[in-house]
């Protein structure tokens, strides 16, 4: 039995949420061969609701960079940022000029005036609907696992220095930074599932495309990066497959005899 872990954005689907039919079929076939398949995403669980995506069929979901783990429909691990720490980090990132999105298992929180001209903020509004709440009017009531911040026109060094002992900062090529409470990561999620299921790291495969997949790619026995992935991600890969829209997941699964 092998364990397969898939990032979502840029790996399973493109920025318009289009999923290749070959990807769906590859996941179904590898499960039919007795392998277990997991989503392993930086998205919090509140932002993993797409019916087409979940309808593919997964044995489990690692969300929020390892802060929430589900297996066979049950939550088997959950971590939440304590209220006092959440207040400090929200006030702190704003003091440094960062614009936060707070991410939880049920809801995400964002103030519209900070993201009025931001494409990602508008995407959240379209896709989340009532699952997206304002930060201001729910002040201190948030139930969250991590944060993402727009860092446009802001310095990153001072914020990282202030909170670096509490959070890992994942800086993207875009002016975006994810803040993940230590010691969680996509890699910790893989290690947790391996221990839970008694599977060695050598029998795990991770599929990703960007820098926020680093810990997952390092933790897995075999790391696979999509052809559309970033150069930094590709430099960490054991194998670079074709772009997602060119049957990248299907071709990689064939290459490693997973289907």
N, C-alpha and C positions, 0 to 999 in steps of 0.2 A: 504493500500500500504506500502510495506517495501522497504528500500534501502539497497542494498548489495554492498560491496566494496571489491575488490579482488586485493591483491598484485599479481605480475607476477612471479618473479623468486622464485622457491621453493614452490609455491602455485598453480598457474595454470599450469606451466610447469617445467620440470626438467632442469638440467644444459646443456642438449643437445637440449633443446627447444621441447621436446616431451610433447604433451598435451593428457591426457587420453580422450577417447571418452565419458566416463561417466561425465567428467567435462563439456564438450561442451553441452551434453544433459541436465545436471542439470541447466546450465545457460539459455538454451532455454526454459525449462519448467517453471522456476520461472518467466521469463519474460511473458510467456503465461498466468500466473496467475495474471498479473498486477503489479508485482514488478519491480523496476528499478535496473539496474545492471551497476556498474562502475568499470573500472580499476582504481586502486589507487597505483601508482608506484613511486619509487625513480628514475626510469629511466626518463630522459628528453624526450620530445615528439619526438625529432630527433632520439631516439633509440627505439621508439615504432612504428615499421613499418611492422612487420611480418604479412603477408597476412592471414595466417592460424589463428593467434591469433585474429586479427581484424575481420576476417570473422565469428567468433562465434556470434558476435552481441552484442554491448554494447550501453547503453543509453548515456554514457559519459565517459570521460577519465580525471582523475586527475593525472598529470605527474609532474616530478621534485619536489616531496615532496610538492605538493600544490602550486607550483609557476605558473602553467598553468592549467586551468580548461576548459574543453569542455563539452557541453551538446547539444545533438541532432545535432551534426555536427558543432556547432557554438562555437567559443571561447568566454567565458563569463567572464573570469578573466585571466590576464596575468601580470607577474612581470618579470623584467629583471635587472640583476646586472649592475649598472651604470659603464661606462667605467673607470673612475678614481678608483672606488672601485675594479673593476675586475683586473686592472693593479696591484694595491697594494696587492691583495690576491695572485695572481699568483707569483709575485716576492717574497712575504712573505713565502709562503709554500716551494718554492724552496730554500730559504735561510735556512730553517729548515731541508732540506734534503728530502722533500716530492716530489713525482712525480705526477703532476696533469693531469687529464682529465677534460676538460671544456665541460659542457653539455648545449645545447641549444635546441630550438624548431625545428630548421631545421638542424643543424649540431652539431657534437661533434669535439673537437680539442685535439690533442695529438701529442707529438713529438716522432717519432719512435725510436730515439736513447735511450730514457728513458724507453721504454717498449719492447725492442727487445727480451728479454728473459722472458717476463711476459705473462702468459697464457691469462690473461684478455685483455691485449693490442692486442694480436694476434686475439682473438675472435672479438674484435671491428673491426679490419681490415677486417676480413672475412665477417662479417655481415653488416657492414655499407658502404663499398665501397666508393663512391664519397661523402657520407655524413660525412666522417671522414677527417678532414683537419689538417694540421700541425699548432702548436701554433706559431712557429717562424716566418713563412712567412705571417701570418695573424695578426701579433702583434697589439693589441689594436683594432682590427676590429671585435672581437668576439661578438656574440649576445648570451648570456648565462643566464641560470637561477640558476645553482648550479655547484659544482665541486665534483669530487671524486679523491682521492689521494692514491697512493701506499706509505705506510709509512714504508716499510721494512728498517731495520737498521737505523731508524731515531727516535729521541725523539719526543713524541707527546705533552708533557706538555707545552713546551715553545711556540709552535705554538698556542695551545688552549688558553694560557694566553694572547697572543698578539691579537688574533682576536675573542676571546670568546664573546665580547659584540656585534659583528656584525653577527656572524654565530653560528648556532648550529652544533656541531661536533658529528657525529654518528660513533662510533668506532665499527668495526666488529670483529668477532673472527679471521678472516684473517687479515694480515697487510694492511687493507684498511680503509679509513675514508671518509665519505661523509660530505661536508660542505654545509649547507643549510642556505640561508640568513633569518635572523629572520624577522617576526615571523612565517614564513611558516613551514608547516609540513604536513604529510599525515592526521593528525588530523584536521588541519585548513581547509583542503579540504573537509572533511566530514561536518564540521560545516557550511562551506559556502553553500554546497548543501542542507543541512537541512533547512537553512534559505531561500534559493532560492525557495525551493519546499514546504515550510511550513510543514515539517515533523519533528517530535520530535525525539530526540536521542534514545528513547526507541524503535523506529521502525527501527533501523539500525543494520546491521550485518557486521562485518569486518573479513576477512579471511587473515591470514598472516603466516609467518614462522620464522621471524628473528628479531633481535634487532631493525632494522630500521623500523619495523612496530609498534613500541611501541606507538607512538602518535595516530596512527589509532586505535589500540586495546583499548586504554584508552578512546578515543572519542566516540566509538560506543556503542550502548546499549548492544550488545552481541558480545563478542570477541571470535573468533574461530582460533585455531592454528593447523597447520597440524602436523600429527604424525611424519613427518620427520623434524620438526622444531627444533630450538635450545632450550635448557633447559631454557634459560632466557626468550624466548618468551612464552614457555609453562607456566611458572610461572605467566604470566599476563593474561592467557586465562580463559574465562568462561567455555570453552569446548575445549578439545583436540580431534580432529578427527583422522581418519586413515591417513597414508601417502598418498601423492598425487597419487602415482602410484597404490594404493590400494583403489581407489574410494573415497578418503578422502572428496572431495567437495560434491560429490553426497550423501554420507552417512550423512554428516553434514546437508545438505539441507533437507534430509528426517527426520532427528532427530528433526529439528525445524519447520517441516511442511511448508517448503518453496517450495516444489514441489509436 
